[in-house]
Amino acid sequence: MAETMSEDLVGIGFELAITATIIVVLVMDLILRAHPRRRLFLGCVSALGLVVAALLIPSVPEAAPDAGSLFGGMLAHDGFALFFKGLFVVAALLGVGFGALSSEITKERFGEYLILILCLTLGLALLVSAQNLLMIFLAIELVSLPSYILTGFRRGDRRSSEAALKYVVYGAAASGLMLYGFSLVYGLTGTLALADIGPALFAAAADGGIAAQVGVTMAALLSIAGFGFKVAAVPFHMWCPDVYEGAPTPFVAFLSVAPKASGIAALLRFFFVGFGVQETFMAPGAFPWPAIIGLMAVATMTIGNLAALHQENVKRLLAYSSIAHAGYLLMGLAVGTPEAMRAVMLYLPIYLLMNMGAFLAVMAVRARTGSESVTAFKGLGATCPLIAVPLTVFLFSLVGIPPFAGFIAKFYLFLAVLQTGLPFFYVLAVIAVVNTAISLFYYARIARAMFLEQPAEGAVERSEQLDLASAGLLAVLAVPTLILGVYWAPLAGLVDRTATLLGAF
């Protein structure tokens, strides 16, 4: 027993390091309340804690089987979870850096911001490892509660308060639906462990007739609500534009990537481990999960792209863009093949680079002009190319234009869809390509404003120069976005190495 507990504690070294960092930052925030360099110390401690947590992520052997579970099956300990934990560390480090550079996060409240980001990261790590329905729900709530607080972080700002209220209402509704779905699963199977749910559900559906099959379907559809809320998939996307517009930009940059990645990862584990649908995903007579998730993907990418076309606020535009990208990711889940799952895993790190880079550029423009509208970007190519050039790289990468990394991400994803050889997925791929073409209009609109238009009459700049830290961080994100567009083999190799350790793959 003691040996097992010791192994379990070693297995959650990442989570323990994050927890310790939260405690240290909390104490330091109180001790250094009046210190002039408090912001610097807190940021450095948070970054150091995240680096230590990353070092505690165990290496993945080349030919290891599924690495097993921790705490009696509550948490998975496999390469799939480790891959996403590494992704969350990068996102959290960028979130810390963005917060340190942003005027929206005041010096007095910087410690609170860091603690909430670290709590979010802890919840994300638990969510991608969870293989028990109760653990999934608790992890989602640990992600959601700090998110609500961070959305309303700007006290006295009406938009921020309104966004936080909407986020809480939608989140509560989604959590309630998901919890009801989980209760149906438990009622049908008598277990909360994902590994045991699949066989029990199929047995219940076979023995119970139509009533049991309807129960299984309802359980799955209601359970999807919580995951759909996290990834902002239609019809659970209503909160997204208002939250992105009202919340502080550093948090929005983190929110646009990390919770979306964790939601996709949890959804993959839920279906492929919990429902055991890989072998029967497209079998004759099986429930048409590919069609349901595929239609959700079509609605998500189409509504996201069409709504983005006429947005004047760039943060709101990027919110709808984020919804559209959730549709592309759901398309990979609909396919359900190992190649599609690897394509989804390849897509997410690239999406992190280009999307967080775009939000950093928006944050820099806001610092210069006090505005986030498309008008504020006019003439930026001439007045501040250090923002304009990297932002153009991120925007064209989000479209999926070569030689940027976004092209590789979409190429592998669309290829996995076409490799199924089924007419439904051919149609799905065509719709995705059309949506990609639509997205070019609103991304290119920003690029046109920066390079082909003159600054708006009466526009006021708060500062003449972009600070070196922001410029350096933009370059740090833009360079790999370019490199991965021509040399992506190391990232693809890492994905292959970790994905094979998930039992369902």
N, C-alpha and C positions, 0 to 999 in steps of 0.2 A: 504493500500500500504506500509506504513512504517513498519507495523507489519510483512508483508510478506518479505520485504527486510531484516529485522532483523533476521528472521528465516533462510533466505538464507545465510546470513553471518555467522551465527552460524553453519550452515551445512557445510560450507567450512572452518571451523576452522583449519583443517589440512593443507590445501593449504595456508591459510593466515600465519600460523606459519612458514611454509617452506619459503614463500616469505620474511617474516621479518628476518629470519635467513640469507638468501642470502644478504640482505641489510646490516645487522650487520657485516657479515664476510667481505663483500666488503669494508666497512668503516674501520674496524680493520686492514685489510690487508694494507691499505694505511697509517694508523697511526703508525702501528708497523713495518714499513718497515725495520728499522735497529735494532729492538729489538732481542737479542740473543735467547729468548724463543718464538719467534713469531709463529713457527710451532706448539708448544704445545698449546698456547693460541687459535690459529685458529681452531685446531682440537677439543679442548674441547668445544668451542663455537658451532661449527657445530654439534657435538654429542649432546650437551645440547638442541639445537634447534630441532633436530630430536626426542629426547625423549619427549620434550614438544608437538611436533606435534602428536606423538603417543598417548599422554595422552588426546589430544583433539578429538581423534577418539571416537565417542559416543558408548556406550555399546549397544549390540543388544538384545532386549527382546526375551524371549523364544518363545512366540506365537504371534509375531507381524506380521501383513500383510506386503505387499510390502511398504517400508517406503516412497515412493513417489519421487518427483523430486524437483530440485532447479532451480531458474532463468528461470521460464517459460518453464521448460522441457528440458533445455540445459544439465543439469547434473542430474544423478540418485543419490538418497540417500538411498541406500539399503545395506544389509549385504554383498552382493556379492562385491561391491566396497570397503567396509570397510575391508573385509578380505584381499584384495590385497594391500590396503594402508598399513596395518600392515606388510605385506610381504616386501613391498618396504622400509619401515623404517629399517627393519633388514638388508636388502641388502645394503642400504645406509650407515648404521653404520659400516658394515664390509668394505665397500668401503673406508670410511674415515680412518678406522684403517689400512687397507692395504696400503693406500697412505702414511700414517705416517711412516710405516715401510720400504717402498720401496726406494731404491736408484735411481730409475727411475724418481721419482717425487722430483725435487730439492727443497731445502728450499726456494729459491727465488720465485718459481712458485707454491708453495703448496697452497697458497690462491686461485689462479686461478683454480687449480684442484678442490678444495672444492666447489667453486662457480658453476662450471660446473656440478659437481655431484649433487648438490642441485637443479639446474635448471632441470637436467634430472629427478630427483625424482618428482619435481613438474609436469612436463609433463606426467610422468607415472601415477600419481594420477588423473590427469584430463582425461587421456585416458580411464582408467577403469571405470570412472563415466560418460563419454560422451554418450548421447543418442540423439545426433543431428549430422547429417553428417558433417556440417561445424565445429562443435566442435571437432569431431573425427579427421578431417584433421589438424586443428590447433594444437591439442595435439600431433599428430604424428610428426609434424614439430618441436614442442618444444622439443620432445625427440631426433629428428634426428640432429638438428643443433649443440647442445653441443656434441653429439656423434662424429660428423665429426671433431670438434676441438680437442677433447680428443684423437682421433685416431692419429692425427698428432702432438701430444703434445711434442714429443721429437724432438726439432729443430735440424736440421743438420743430422738427421738420415734418410738415404735414404729409408729404408724399411718403416719407419713410414710415410714419406711423400707420398710414392707410395700407401700405404694402404689407407691413407686419401683421395687421389684423386680417387681411385677406389670406395671407400665407397660413396663419393659425387656423382659420376656418376651413380652408381647403385641406390642410394637413390633418385636422381632426376627422373630417369626413372620410378621407382616404384611409386613415388608420382604423376607423371603425369598420369600414367595409372589409379591409384586409383581415382584421381580427375575427370578424364574423365568418369569413371564408376559411380561416385557420380552424375555427371551432367546428365547421362542417367537416373539414378534413379529419380532425381528431374524432369526431363522432362516427365517421365512416370507417376509420382504421384502428382507433384505439391507441395510436402512437403519435408522438411529436417528432420523432427522428426521421429525417429525410430519407435515409437509406432503407427504412422499413415501410415508408408510405406507399411507394410505387406498387410492390407486390400486393399489399393489402387493398389498395384502391382497385386494382384490376380484378382481384378476387371478389370484392364487394360488387363491382359493376357486373361481373359475370353471374353471380349468384342472386343478385337482387333485382334483376330485370331493368325495365325502363326507369322506374323510380330511382334506383341506385345510380344509374347512368346520369340522370338529370342532376342528382345530388353531387356527383363527382364533377360534372361540368360547372355547376354553380359555385362549388368550392374553389375551383381553379380560377374562374372568371373574377370572383370577388377578391381572391388573393392577389390577383394581378394589380388591383387598384393601388395597393401600397407601393408596389414597384413602379407602376406607371406614374405615380405622383413624383417619385424621386427622379425619374428620368425626363419628366415633363412631356409624357406621351399623350396624344389626343385620346380620350377626352379629359385627361387629368392635367391639362396644360394651362388652365386659365390663370393660375397664380403667377406664372413665369414672367410675363412682360412687366407687370406692376412691381414685382419684387426686384427685378433687374434694374428698373428705372429708379426705384426709391431707396434701395439699399446702398451702402457705401461701395464704391467701385472695387477696392481690394477684396472685399468679401464676395462680390458678384463674380469676379474672375475665378476665385476658388470654387464657388458654388456651381459655376457653369461647367466644371470639369470633374472634380472629385466625387461629389454625390452622384452625378450621372454615371460615372464609371462603376461606382459601388452598386448602384441599382441594377445596371446591366449584368454585373458579375453575380449578384444575388439571384437575379432572374434566371440566369444560365444554370446556376446550381439547383435552384428550386425545380426547374423543369427537368433537367437531365439527370439529376440525382434523385430528387423527390418523386417526380412522376415517372421516372425511368423511361422517358419517351424517345430516346435516341433510336432504339431499334424499331420502334413502332411509329415514328414521327410521320412517316409518309406511307405506312402500310395500308393496303386496301381494307376498308371497313373500320379503320381507326378514327377516333374523333379528329375533325379537321383543324388541329392546332395550327398547322402552317398557314391555312387560309385565314384564320382569325387573326393571328399575329401579323400576317402579311397585309391584311386590310388595315389593321391598326398602323402599320408602318406607312402605308400609302397615305392614309389620312393625316398622319403626323408630319410627314415630309412636305405634303402638298399645302396643308394649312399654314405650316410654319413659313414656307417660302413665299406664298401669296401674300400673307399678312405683312411680311417684311418689306414688300415692294414700296409701300407708301409711308414708311416710318421716317419721321424727321429727327427723332432722338436716336443717336447711334447706339446707346445702351439698349434701348427698346428694340432696335433693329437686330442687334446681336442676340437678344433674347429669343426672337422668332427664328433667327438662324440656329440657335441652340436647339430649339424644338425640332427644326428640320433635320439636324444631324442625329437627333434621337431616333428619327424615322429611319435613317440609313442604318443605324446600329440594330434597330428592331428587325430590319430586313434580314440581317445575318442570323438572328435568332429564329426567324421564320423558316429559313432554309434548314437549319438544324444539323448540318454536316460538320465533321471535324474541321474541314477546310474553312467553313464559314465562321466557326468559333475562333479559329486562329486569326482570321481576317479581322474579326471584331477586336481581338486583343491587340493586333497590330495598329488598328485604327486609333485606339484610345491614347497612347503616348503621343502620337503625332497631333491628335486633336488638342491635347494639353498644351503643346508648344504654340500652336497657331492661335488658339482661342485666348489663352492667357496673355499672349503677346498683343493681340488686338485690344484687350481690355487695358493693358498697361499703356498703350498708345492713347486710348480714350482718356485715361487718367491724366496723362501728360498734357493733352490738349485742354482738359478742364482746368488744370493748374495754370495754363497760359492765358486762357480766355474766359474762364468761369462758365463755360457752356459745353454741352454735350451734343448739340445739334449738328446736323450736316453742314450748316452754314459756317460753324466754327472751324471746319476743316478746309475752307476755301483758301487757296493760295499757300497751303502749308508746305508744298513741295519747294517753293522758293524761300519762304521765311524760316522754315525749320526742317530741312531734309532729314535730320537725324530721327525725326518722328515719321515723316512721310514715307521714306524708303522702306524701313522695316514694316510699317503698317501695310504697305502695298504687298510685300512678301506674304504677310499673314492672310490678307484678304484673298489673294489669288490662290494661295494654298487651300483656304477654306472652300473655294470653288472646286478645286481639284484640277488645276491647270498644270501641266508639266513645265519646267522640271522641279516643281515644288513637292514637298513631302505629301501634301494632301492628295496629289494625283496617285501616288503609290498606295495610300490607304484606301482610296475609292476603287482603284484598279483591282486589288485583291478581293475586296468585298463584292464588287460586281461580278468578278470572275467566278467566285464561289456560288453566286446566284445562278449564273448561266450554266455551270457545270452539272446542275441537277438534271438538265435535259427535259424538264417538265414545262408545258405551255404556261401554266400559271406563273412560274418564276421568270419566264421570258417576258411576260407582260409586266411583272414587278420590276424587272431590270430596265425596261423601256421607260416606265414611269419615273424611276430613279434618275435616269439620264436626262429626261425632260426637266425634272426638278432641279438638277444640277445646272442646266442651261438657264432656268429661271433665276437661280441664285446669282448668276453672273451679273444680272442687271443691277441688283441693289448693292453688291460688293463693288462693282465697277463705278457705280454712282459716287461712292466715297473717293475712289481713286481719281475720278474725273474732277471732283471738287478740289482735290489737293493739287493737281498738276495742270489743269486746263482752265481754272477759274481764278479770278482775282479775289483777294480778301473782301469780305462784305464791307460796305460803306459804314463807317462808324464803329467798326470792330475795335475792341480794346484788348491789348495784350497786357497781362499782369507782369510778365517778365520777358526779357529779350532772348534769354538763352535757356535751353533745356539743361537741367542739372545733370552732371556727369554720371551720377548713380543710375538715373532713369535711362539715359542713353546707353550706358553699359549693359543694363539688364535687357533692354530691347535688342541689343546686338547678341547677347547670350541666347536669346530665344530665336532670333532670326537666322543665325548661322546654322544651327542644327536643322531648322526647317528647310534650308537649302541643301545641306549635305545629305539628309535622309531622302531627298528627292532623286539623288543619283547613286547613293551607296547606302542601301537599307539592310544589307545582309546581316550585320551584327544584331540589329533589332529583331529581324525575322528569325534569326537563330535562337535568340533568347525566348521569343514567343513559342517556337517549336519545342524548346527544352522544358519550358514550364507547363505548357498546355497538355503535354502527354501524361503529366502526373495527375490530372483530374480523372478520376475513374470513369466518368461518363464519356471521355474522349477516346 
